[in-house]
């Protein structure tokens, strides 16, 4: 006998309530009542950056449009050609400073090399402010490599420390806290809310003593406080919710950060699991390679940073191509994993916008123009090379506006981006 549920049971809700991340069979109880719409699967964003550049001649096609000729690096991604868009002639307006521009890849804040530089909110955190409370983790900031470098920055311009340990990330995502740990987490959240209450009261008193311009600034501050209170309340609600159970075993701690392929594979697998279990919908991954000697890649024996200053010497270029090719192979495997994961008649890749790029158009010259960038998945019309003027670059930040809107967030601008990306349409 079929029973019409007043509130249809979704697979995602059932997974959360039972703590199971295994695919459930399709049940009639999961069907909405006749005439009711099935909720669409959520949108996700994954932002990835490698901070030592990408060799332009190995990445950029020489022809534009949908019939573009492939290149050595794009050939590695050939099975995903129809799932990605390649960009050339793009950069972030005003962002320069060579290596320092890595701080601004997702913020678009200019002047990163100046001593007075103050960063702005990153793309992922802008998204997390609007929708992060829908999941246990509003966002995840991850890092692969040797330095403490994150793509994620708060609205006040502070870097969010990245997680670089796959073991700690696995524990954070899937290992239940003890009762004592949960109680401590709740207390910390309550302490934070008490602090916000105190700050709000002090600010209210101050509001009566300042001029109109300062009152406007305080209004913006109060809005930020209310948003933070909402996020704290949501976080408190998640403390006693069971974490998902996965079949994937706990990873070993990576002893050698120079084993770049292993680091990539383990971290990318955990990113996919985090998305699949709806633990988060927003992830950044920074490949910080300046101090890495990727010696586990055959033919590589030199430090990555040293190799980027190749001076067009073939022996250095050969090693660098090997490192970058390995990264593209790992990216291809990640995209394949997303495509093979189904969700309500879609794939995880359909629902996930995967941004991959670098902060330098040429690491050899420390140039921040003509950035190698691609976008995969997310439900866009792909299979194309969008070629813009390489002398007068198109704002990459316009792509960020497109990505924000694709997440269902109403915004007409972000950073230096004032409109959506020209030529990038929804499927």
RODO-2510 file (C-alpha; in nm, 4 decimals, decimal comma):
residues 427
     n   res          X          Y          Z
     1     x     0,0000     0,0000     0,0000
     2     x     0,1371     0,3382    -0,1017
     3     x     0,1334     0,6082     0,1627
     4     x     0,1531     0,9704     0,0480
     5     x     0,3927     1,1487     0,2783
     6     x     0,3081     1,5027     0,3781
     7     x     0,6769     1,5859     0,3381
     8     x     0,8409     1,3548     0,0825
     9     x     1,1477     1,1695     0,2014
    10     x     1,4495     1,2656    -0,0064
    11     x     1,7571     1,0507    -0,0377
    12     x     1,9713     1,3341     0,0961
    13     x     1,7527     1,3855     0,4066
    14     x     1,7534     1,0139     0,4746
    15     x     2,1299     1,0005     0,4392
    16     x     2,1733     1,2746     0,6939
    17     x     1,9305     1,1343     0,9463
    18     x     2,0872     0,7890     0,9345
    19     x     2,4426     0,9049     0,8892
    20     x     2,4791     0,6767     0,5872
    21     x     2,6483     0,7945     0,2705
    22     x     2,5650     0,4838     0,0682
    23     x     2,3322     0,5093    -0,2297
    24     x     1,9799     0,4119    -0,1298
    25     x     1,7383     0,2331    -0,3620
    26     x     1,4673     0,4476    -0,5080
    27     x     1,1646     0,4314    -0,2763
    28     x     0,8077     0,5376    -0,3438
    29     x     0,8178     0,7288    -0,0177
    30     x     1,0798     0,9495    -0,1768
    31     x     0,8383     1,0575    -0,4469
    32     x     0,6642     1,3907    -0,3979
    33     x     0,2880     1,4024    -0,3980
    34     x     0,1199     1,4211    -0,7378
    35     x     0,1764     1,7637    -0,8873
    36     x     0,4586     1,8592    -0,6513
    37     x     0,7974     1,9419    -0,7995
    38     x     1,1024     1,7306    -0,7170
    39     x     1,3699     1,9444    -0,5485
    40     x     1,6652     1,9992    -0,7783
    41     x     2,0018     1,8667    -0,6615
    42     x     2,2224     2,1399    -0,5145
    43     x     2,4866     2,3365    -0,7002
    44     x     2,8505     2,3189    -0,5926
    45     x     3,1713     2,5117    -0,6528
    46     x     3,5306     2,3879    -0,6470
    47     x     3,8063     2,6435    -0,7016
    48     x     4,1574     2,5125    -0,7738
    49     x     4,4795     2,7041    -0,8309
    50     x     4,8374     2,5940    -0,8903
    51     x     5,0671     2,8766    -0,7842
    52     x     5,3695     2,8083    -1,0067
    53     x     5,2052     2,8894    -1,3376
    54     x     5,1225     2,6665    -1,6349
    55     x     5,3378     2,6602    -1,9492
    56     x     5,1306     2,8668    -2,1969
    57     x     5,2387     2,6843    -2,5132
    58     x     5,1346     2,3516    -2,3614
    59     x     4,7920     2,4815    -2,2541
    60     x     4,6493     2,7478    -2,4858
    61     x     4,4905     2,6404    -2,8161
    62     x     4,5929     2,8418    -3,1214
    63     x     4,2368     2,8382    -3,2552
    64     x     3,9155     2,9601    -3,0940
    65     x     3,5581     2,8377    -3,0778
    66     x     3,4183     2,4861    -3,0572
    67     x     3,6551     2,3384    -3,3152
    68     x     3,9720     2,4482    -3,1387
    69     x     4,2833     2,2383    -3,1915
    70     x     4,3892     2,0543    -2,8789
    71     x     4,7208     2,1041    -2,6981
    72     x     4,9396     1,8651    -2,4977
    73     x     4,7757     1,9499    -2,1643
    74     x     4,4214     1,9679    -2,2998
    75     x     4,4754     1,6354    -2,4749
    76     x     4,5093     1,4829    -2,1267
    77     x     4,1554     1,6102    -2,0618
    78     x     4,0198     1,4971    -2,4005
    79     x     3,7487     1,2716    -2,2544
    80     x     3,6104     1,5831    -2,0828
    81     x     3,6377     1,8167    -2,3820
    82     x     3,2608     1,8604    -2,4037
    83     x     3,2454     1,9239    -2,0290
    84     x     3,4891     2,2152    -2,0146
    85     x     3,5596     2,5637    -2,1480
    86     x     3,9133     2,6915    -2,2012
    87     x     3,9824     3,0632    -2,1540
    88     x     4,2651     3,2733    -2,2962
    89     x     4,3265     3,6463    -2,2837
    90     x     4,1885     3,6782    -1,9299
    91     x     4,3362     3,8269    -1,6144
    92     x     4,2326     4,0090    -1,2989
    93     x     4,2375     4,3893    -1,3482
    94     x     4,5050     4,5587    -1,1381
    95     x     4,6360     4,2311    -0,9960
    96     x     5,0127     4,2082    -1,0409
    97     x     5,3210     4,1407    -0,8312
    98     x     5,4229     3,8022    -0,9709
    99     x     5,4000     3,5391    -0,6994
   100     x     5,2140     3,7784    -0,4669
   101     x     4,9112     3,7587    -0,6970
   102     x     4,8378     3,4127    -0,5565
   103     x     4,6614     3,5891    -0,2697
   104     x     4,4199     3,7514    -0,5132
   105     x     4,3278     3,4625    -0,7418
   106     x     3,9759     3,4305    -0,5990
   107     x     3,9448     3,7823    -0,4575
   108     x     4,0593     4,0004    -0,7471
   109     x     4,2050     4,2485    -0,4979
   110     x     4,4790     4,4608    -0,6615
   111     x     4,8199     4,5479    -0,5185
   112     x     4,9046     4,2210    -0,3454
   113     x     5,2780     4,2972    -0,3499
   114     x     5,2405     4,6260    -0,1611
   115     x     5,3158     4,6433     0,2084
   116     x     4,9818     4,8155     0,2684
   117     x     4,7863     4,5446     0,0850
   118     x     4,4612     4,4336     0,2399
   119     x     4,2766     4,1506     0,0749
   120     x     3,9025     4,1285     0,0183
   121     x     3,6510     3,8470     0,0386
   122     x     3,7223     3,5511    -0,1869
   123     x     3,4724     3,4057    -0,4304
   124     x     3,4120     3,0931    -0,2230
   125     x     3,3543     3,2885     0,0977
   126     x     3,1146     3,5241    -0,0777
   127     x     2,9176     3,2140    -0,1741
   128     x     2,9484     3,0636     0,1738
   129     x     2,8066     3,3789     0,3309
   130     x     2,4895     3,3318     0,1286
   131     x     2,4406     2,9551     0,1379
   132     x     2,6976     2,7985     0,3705
   133     x     2,4502     2,7242     0,6487
   134     x     2,2816     2,4609     0,4309
   135     x     2,5619     2,2120     0,5016
   136     x     2,7655     2,1048     0,8036
   137     x     3,0714     2,2820     0,6656
   138     x     2,9956     2,6150     0,4949
   139     x     3,3148     2,5680     0,2948
   140     x     3,6452     2,3808     0,2970
   141     x     3,9818     2,5479     0,2371
   142     x     4,2413     2,2870     0,1409
   143     x     4,6056     2,2896     0,0369
   144     x     4,8459     2,0534    -0,1362
   145     x     5,2170     2,1264    -0,1131
   146     x     5,4694     2,2892     0,1131
   147     x     5,3570     2,6348     0,2240
   148     x     5,0683     2,7603     0,4336
   149     x     4,8748     2,9102     0,1442
   150     x     4,4980     2,9359     0,1062
   151     x     4,2684     3,0621    -0,1678
   152     x     4,0009     3,1503     0,0896
   153     x     3,9831     3,4954     0,2493
   154     x     3,7255     3,6482     0,4826
   155     x     3,5407     3,9717     0,4199
   156     x     3,7833     4,1457     0,6580
   157     x     4,0773     4,0284     0,4463
   158     x     4,2082     3,7507     0,6696
   159     x     4,3329     3,4274     0,5177
   160     x     4,1417     3,1169     0,6227
   161     x     4,4072     2,8632     0,7283
   162     x     4,4039     2,5689     0,4874
   163     x     4,3783     2,2035     0,5821
   164     x     4,6661     2,0108     0,4246
   165     x     4,6336     1,6816     0,6112
   166     x     4,4097     1,4224     0,4391
   167     x     4,3851     1,2299     0,7662
   168     x     4,2644     1,5337     0,9614
   169     x     4,0237     1,6221     0,6818
   170     x     3,8787     1,2699     0,6859
   171     x     3,8356     1,2888     1,0642
   172     x     3,6738     1,6298     1,0335
   173     x     3,4281     1,5040     0,7728
   174     x     3,3431     1,1519     0,8849
   175     x     3,4622     1,0698     1,2386
   176     x     3,2132     1,1443     1,5165
   177     x     3,3279     1,3682     1,7991
   178     x     3,3092     1,2409     2,1546
   179     x     3,0279     1,3635     2,3783
   180     x     3,2824     1,5827     2,5539
   181     x     3,4022     1,7214     2,2217
   182     x     3,0477     1,8020     2,1120
   183     x     2,9736     1,9772     2,4407
   184     x     3,2906     2,1817     2,4035
   185     x     3,1967     2,2762     2,0464
   186     x     2,8510     2,3919     2,1575
   187     x     3,0035     2,5963     2,4395
   188     x     3,2471     2,7647     2,2016
   189     x     2,9629     2,8565     1,9685
   190     x     2,7624     2,9976     2,2594
   191     x     3,0656     3,1972     2,3713
   192     x     3,0978     3,3383     2,0205
   193     x     2,7308     3,4355     2,0191
   194     x     2,7698     3,6052     2,3582
   195     x     3,0637     3,7996     2,2196
   196     x     2,8535     3,9110     1,9238
   197     x     2,5762     4,0224     2,1607
   198     x     2,8275     4,2328     2,3515
   199     x     2,9694     4,3859     2,0351
   200     x     2,6217     4,4685     1,9079
   201     x     2,5268     4,6463     2,2310
   202     x     2,8456     4,8535     2,2262
   203     x     2,7911     4,9402     1,8613
   204     x     2,4292     5,0435     1,9287
   205     x     2,5505     5,2902     2,1907
   206     x     2,8132     5,4184     1,9497
   207     x     2,5541     5,4625     1,6759
   208     x     2,3844     5,7402     1,8730
   209     x     2,7071     5,9403     1,8848
   210     x     2,8295     5,9326     1,5245
   211     x     2,7438     6,1094     1,2005
   212     x     2,5438     5,9852     0,9029
   213     x     2,8429     5,8387     0,7157
   214     x     2,9534     5,6395     1,0187
   215     x     2,5981     5,5221     1,0831
   216     x     2,5916     5,3797     0,7312
   217     x     2,9145     5,1921     0,8038
   218     x     2,7658     5,0643     1,1283
   219     x     2,4559     4,9447     0,9415
   220     x     2,6835     4,7369     0,7196
   221     x     2,8557     4,6073     1,0312
   222     x     2,5215     4,5106     1,1905
   223     x     2,4285     4,3236     0,8729
   224     x     2,7539     4,1279     0,8966
   225     x     2,6861     4,0519     1,2635
   226     x     2,3369     3,9216     1,1852
   227     x     2,4758     3,6996     0,9085
   228     x     2,7422     3,5656     1,1429
   229     x     2,4819     3,4988     1,4134
   230     x     2,2801     3,3000     1,1612
   231     x     2,5866     3,0968     1,0676
   232     x     2,6734     3,0302     1,4318
   233     x     2,3190     2,9139     1,5020
   234     x     2,3334     2,6838     1,2007
   235     x     2,6694     2,5465     1,3131
   236     x     2,5283     2,4744     1,6593
   237     x     2,2433     2,2820     1,5001
   238     x     2,4895     2,0580     1,3175
   239     x     2,6903     1,9586     1,6257
   240     x     2,4584     1,6757     1,7306
   241     x     2,3664     1,5651     1,3789
   242     x     2,5402     1,2367     1,2880
   243     x     2,8172     1,2579     1,0340
   244     x     2,7877     1,0489     0,7174
   245     x     2,9331     0,6989     0,7164
   246     x     3,1473     0,6131     0,4142
   247     x     3,3054     0,2907     0,2928
   248     x     3,6282     0,4681     0,2027
   249     x     3,8881     0,3788     0,4671
   250     x     4,0707     0,6403     0,6679
   251     x     4,3742     0,7613     0,4690
   252     x     4,7253     0,7423     0,6018
   253     x     4,9007     1,0664     0,6797
   254     x     5,1184     1,1696     0,3868
   255     x     5,4783     1,1588     0,5014
   256     x     5,6335     1,3065     0,1884
   257     x     5,4817     1,6308     0,0596
   258     x     5,6989     1,5937    -0,2502
   259     x     5,4878     1,2972    -0,3630
   260     x     5,2627     1,5308    -0,5574
   261     x     5,0537     1,2697    -0,7451
   262     x     4,9705     1,0856    -0,4222
   263     x     4,8821     1,4095    -0,2439
   264     x     4,6558     1,5103    -0,5317
   265     x     4,4778     1,1754    -0,5537
   266     x     4,4094     1,1442    -0,1820
   267     x     4,2897     1,5029    -0,1430
   268     x     4,0767     1,4954    -0,4591
   269     x     3,9087     1,1727    -0,3449
   270     x     3,8168     1,3390    -0,0161
   271     x     3,6821     1,6448    -0,1971
   272     x     3,4553     1,4196    -0,4036
   273     x     3,3364     1,2397    -0,0889
   274     x     3,2678     1,5706     0,0856
   275     x     3,0508     1,6792    -0,2068
   276     x     2,8829     1,3417    -0,2508
   277     x     2,7781     1,3284     0,1156
   278     x     2,6680     1,6946     0,1004
   279     x     2,9034     1,7771     0,3864
   280     x     2,9837     2,0975     0,1977
   281     x     2,9088     2,2512    -0,1398
   282     x     3,2025     2,4900    -0,1598
   283     x     3,5686     2,3858    -0,1716
   284     x     3,8988     2,5519    -0,2579
   285     x     4,2212     2,3629    -0,3241
   286     x     4,5522     2,5458    -0,3496
   287     x     4,8508     2,3613    -0,4970
   288     x     5,1410     2,5431    -0,3310
   289     x     5,4420     2,4038    -0,5144
   290     x     5,7257     2,6526    -0,4585
   291     x     5,9041     2,4272    -0,2100
   292     x     5,8162     2,0979    -0,3785
   293     x     6,0544     1,8646    -0,5600
   294     x     5,8139     1,6182    -0,7209
   295     x     6,0726     1,3423    -0,7431
   296     x     5,8153     1,0607    -0,7524
   297     x     5,7262     1,1746    -1,1057
   298     x     5,9643     0,9922    -1,3438
   299     x     6,2310     1,2245    -1,4809
   300     x     6,1845     1,4972    -1,2168
   301     x     6,4751     1,5764    -0,9872
   302     x     6,4633     1,9561    -0,9444
   303     x     6,2677     2,1994    -0,7283
   304     x     5,9499     2,3267    -0,8959
   305     x     6,0188     2,6954    -0,8308
   306     x     6,3652     2,6643    -0,9795
   307     x     6,2210     2,4935    -1,2860
   308     x     5,9744     2,7763    -1,3507
   309     x     6,2747     3,0047    -1,4049
   310     x     6,3748     2,7869    -1,6956
   311     x     6,5142     3,0526    -1,9278
   312     x     6,3851     2,8326    -2,2123
   313     x     6,6440     2,5656    -2,1314
   314     x     6,5046     2,2386    -2,2613
   315     x     6,6214     2,0212    -1,9705
   316     x     6,4289     2,2403    -1,7246
   317     x     6,1263     2,2664    -1,9513
   318     x     6,1174     1,8888    -1,9826
   319     x     6,0960     1,8448    -1,6042
   320     x     5,8362     2,1190    -1,5735
   321     x     5,6200     1,9614    -1,8439
   322     x     5,6344     1,6322    -1,6562
   323     x     5,5124     1,7973    -1,3346
   324     x     5,2333     1,9914    -1,5018
   325     x     5,1254     1,6914    -1,7104
   326     x     5,0941     1,4891    -1,3902
   327     x     4,8724     1,7612    -1,2433
   328     x     4,6442     1,7523    -1,5473
   329     x     4,6225     1,3734    -1,5273
   330     x     4,5107     1,4082    -1,1646
   331     x     4,2586     1,6759    -1,2629
   332     x     4,1234     1,4446    -1,5344
   333     x     4,0799     1,1642    -1,2807
   334     x     3,8976     1,4018    -1,0448
   335     x     3,6571     1,5124    -1,3181
   336     x     3,5979     1,1491    -1,4131
   337     x     3,5101     1,0683    -1,0524
   338     x     3,2565     1,3512    -1,0441
   339     x     3,1076     1,2401    -1,3748
   340     x     3,0708     0,8811    -1,2558
   341     x     2,8823     0,9864    -0,9420
   342     x     2,5085     1,0059    -1,0086
   343     x     2,2557     1,2290    -0,8372
   344     x     1,8838     1,2488    -0,9213
   345     x     1,9327     1,1903    -1,2917
   346     x     2,2370     1,4154    -1,3072
   347     x     2,6042     1,3656    -1,2338
   348     x     2,8060     1,5364    -0,9660
   349     x     3,0012     1,7050    -1,2462
   350     x     2,6763     1,8443    -1,3915
   351     x     2,6069     2,0056    -1,0554
   352     x     2,9635     2,1197    -0,9758
   353     x     3,1449     2,4152    -1,1301
   354     x     3,5151     2,3245    -1,1248
   355     x     3,7460     2,6222    -1,1793
   356     x     4,1116     2,5371    -1,2475
   357     x     4,3855     2,7894    -1,3167
   358     x     4,6905     2,9755    -1,2000
   359     x     4,7877     3,3216    -1,0799
   360     x     5,0692     3,3660    -1,3346
   361     x     5,0500     3,3679    -1,7122
   362     x     5,4244     3,3103    -1,7208
   363     x     5,6077     3,2088    -1,4061
   364     x     5,9365     3,2509    -1,5914
   365     x     5,8596     3,6215    -1,6398
   366     x     5,6454     3,6629    -1,3244
   367     x     5,3656     3,7873    -1,5496
   368     x     5,0085     3,8055    -1,4238
   369     x     4,8473     3,8533    -1,7653
   370     x     4,6950     3,5901    -1,9954
   371     x     4,6163     3,3468    -1,7167
   372     x     4,5673     2,9812    -1,8136
   373     x     4,2175     2,9011    -1,6854
   374     x     3,9514     2,6423    -1,7547
   375     x     3,6042     2,5722    -1,6203
   376     x     3,4515     2,2243    -1,6117
   377     x     3,0986     2,1080    -1,5316
   378     x     2,8359     2,3163    -1,3601
   379     x     2,5708     2,2903    -1,6302
   380     x     2,7257     2,5373    -1,8753
   381     x     2,7499     2,5017    -2,2538
   382     x     3,1057     2,3769    -2,2819
   383     x     3,3262     2,2252    -2,5507
   384     x     3,4776     2,5585    -2,6483
   385     x     3,7792     2,7875    -2,6304
   386     x     3,6800     3,1440    -2,5420
   387     x     3,9691     3,3509    -2,6776
   388     x     3,9912     3,7142    -2,5681
   389     x     4,2486     3,9820    -2,6517
   390     x     4,5871     3,8767    -2,5155
   391     x     4,7115     4,2361    -2,5135
   392     x     4,4003     4,3861    -2,3577
   393     x     4,2710     4,1097    -2,1344
   394     x     3,9090     4,0402    -2,0493
   395     x     3,8278     4,0433    -1,6740
   396     x     3,8478     3,6942    -1,5266
   397     x     3,6342     3,8331    -1,2447
   398     x     3,3378     3,8387    -1,4845
   399     x     3,3591     3,4601    -1,4800
   400     x     3,3274     3,4799    -1,1021
   401     x     2,9970     3,6657    -1,1422
   402     x     2,8745     3,3825    -1,3670
   403     x     2,9768     3,1257    -1,1068
   404     x     2,8018     3,3140    -0,8273
   405     x     2,4796     3,3309    -1,0249
   406     x     2,5095     2,9624    -1,1157
   407     x     2,5006     2,8862    -0,7431
   408     x     2,1600     3,0540    -0,7301
   409     x     2,2886     3,3703    -0,5638
   410     x     2,1595     3,7043    -0,6869
   411     x     2,4574     3,9282    -0,7637
   412     x     2,5381     4,1545    -1,0566
   413     x     2,9004     4,2134    -0,9667
   414     x     3,1916     4,0741    -0,7690
   415     x     3,5300     4,2366    -0,7136
   416     x     3,6258     4,3933    -1,0495
   417     x     3,3655     4,1835    -1,2305
   418     x     3,0692     4,3899    -1,3435
   419     x     2,8757     4,1378    -1,5507
   420     x     2,8704     3,7712    -1,6437
   421     x     3,1342     3,6091    -1,8668
   422     x     3,0885     3,6821    -2,2348
   423     x     3,0343     3,3662    -2,4387
   424     x     2,9613     3,1379    -2,1432
   425     x     2,6001     3,0252    -2,1512
   426     x     2,3919     2,7819    -1,9518
   427     x     2,3202     2,4416    -2,1012
***
